[in-house]
């Protein structure tokens, strides 16, 4: 156990040496500031490495991860990350990324008392309830499982769009745009669910508008002023 722990520091030393060999100012530049275009909200699963699968370098991706990539208005961790990324880092894209084989989604499909996990997984059970007719139509449990992963991503994207900071920044600058992805560990590919960001804005405006303005019309007006 200690050997595997010590190996981390040896790996870090090699990584530092390789970065400096390629660019002597690498860490000087890295420590100066961060200006990522992307906020990635993903699952904590150890098999899903955001930067690696996206081909991103340090400083290019702002990351938040939790069990089953949930965005809950009562979770100060995720909401604080989104607020900071949008308001201060001015990210252009917010990506909610789930993955097939997600243990959190699987647990939410299981009739079992999981203690402290129950209130967290209830977010996913609520997604199942919203889409129960579609999901129960699947005879194949694996297809039902995969589809719930996709629907969970879709609903978490909607939760991001409900946030005032996202609405207000989009009215001003036409970004950030929210995207929904699924990582397929069986093939290594990223699947874009092609979430229709503007349609969702329009569809939920009556209930979730926190800007006291017409989102789409205000965006067009701002664009015409440029």
Phi, psi and omega in degrees: 000314179296325181297317179292327177292313180297331181297333179299316182288328175292319177296320179297319179298317179294321179296315178301314181298319181291322179293316181293325180296324180277328182205108184295339180261013186306308185282334174295315179291321182296322184279349184290311183191173173228136179223060181288146175272345189237135164254124180251122176247110186226185180276152179284355182312129185293345182273354184246100181257109188301306184299320184292314184287339179264353181069032182265151178259164176305133180096351184260351187218122174267129193235136169228132181226143173206180181294118175067028173044053183269137172244106184243131183300336180269357178268103184294336181295305182292320181293324178293320178298314180296316180302313182293317182296320183280313188282323186252318180275343179058045180298147181268336184224137171245122183248123169259119185237116172263185178208142174297144183085018182290123181293326179294318178294319179298317180297325180289345177268358186255128179283078186214140176281115182250023173063234184297341178284342185306309182295329179289314181289342178299331176302320181281323176299324177295324176297318178300316181298319180296330185240028187299319182299315179294315185291319182288347178285345178282126174280330181272118182297324180295321178293323177296318179298312179298320182292323177295324174303314181293316181293326177297318176300314181302314182291326178289327173300317179298321178297324176296316182295334179291342186286136182301318184297326179289314179299312185294318180292324179294322177298323183283315193236358184066022172207158008280155172258138183262134181235149175242125181236158167229131175266124179263103182293341181286338181234344182084006185264152173262129180252121176276117180284357176054053176298128180276090187302310182294324178295319179296318176307312182293317185294325186261001188302317185303322185266321190252010179293119179249013185247354182054042178205163176279112187302310185291315181293321178295322179296317180294322179295315179299321181295322181290338181280344183285000000 
